């Protein structure tokens, strides 16, 4: 298993790309050689449903398009919803239907 955690959505060296901190760290998981890849991050904005949708779209596209990633490669995404104090998670597999889950209390 390989884990990447990014608590800040933005990198200080790039203010143009949305969620560049999370996206940059996620790219490390694409090249990792592991049975399971875990990405942990925090969502803070009030419009978190759109934020999660944007990130899910990015993750799906990156997983699908990375040619050196074997079919069936497994990813787990865990997002801490700071406002709601809840954990949201999703399973993703290259070449398979993915699932999203929400609202497991963090308290």
N, C-alpha and C positions, 0 to 999 in steps of 0.2 A: 504494500500500500504506500502511496505517496500522498502527502497533504500539502496544500497551499492555503494560507490564510491571509486575507487582506482586509484590514479594518477601515481603511480610508478609500473612498470611491475615486478620489482624484490624486494623481501624481503631481508633485510640485513642478516638475519640468514640462508638463503638457496640460494646458487648460482648454484645449480645443475638443478633444475626444471625450464624449460622455463615458463615465465609469472606467476611465483609462487605467486606474490603479487596479481594479478588479480584473479587467480584461488582460492587462499585462501579466499579472501573476497567473491567471488561468492558462495562458499560452505555455507556461512552463509544464503544466500537467499534460499537455498534448504530446510533448516530446519525451515524457517520462516512461520508463519501462516498468510497469507495475500492473498487478491484477486489478487493483481498484485505485481510482484517483478521486480524492476528496478536496472540494473547494469550499472554504468557509469564509463568509463575508457578512457585512452589516448593511442593513438598509435603514436610512434615516428620514428620507423625505416624506412629506405628507402625501404625495402622489405615488405611494410605493407600489401599487398594482401596476401602473404603467412602467415604473422602474424595473420591476421583476419581469414584466413582459419583454421589455427591451433587452435585458440581460439574457433571458431564456432564448430569445431569437438569436442573439450573438453566439451563445454557447452552442446551440443546435447547428448553426451555420459553420462554426469553427470545427466542431467534431465531424460533421459530414464532409467538409472539404479538405481536411488534413489527410493527405494521401498515405502517409506512413503509419497511420493508426489502423490496427486490425479491426475487422468487423466484429461486433460484440464487445468491444472495449467498454469498460464500465466506469461511470462517473457518478459521484454523489455530490449534490450541492446542498449546503446548509446555510441559510440566511437568518441572521438574528434581526428580527423586527424590533428595533429599539423603542419605537413609540408604543407598540402593543405589548412589549415584553414577551414575545412569542418566537418560536423557531418555525421556519418554513423550510421545506426540503423537497428535492426533486432527484429522481434517478434518471440517468440518461445512458443509453447504450448506442454505440455506433451501428447504424443499420437496422435499428429496432424502434418500436414505438416507446415513447418516454412517458413517465408519470410525474405528476407534481402533487405535493401534499402541503397542507397549510396548518398553521395554528396549533402547534403543540406548545403548551405553556412552558415558559422558561423559568418560572418561579417555583 
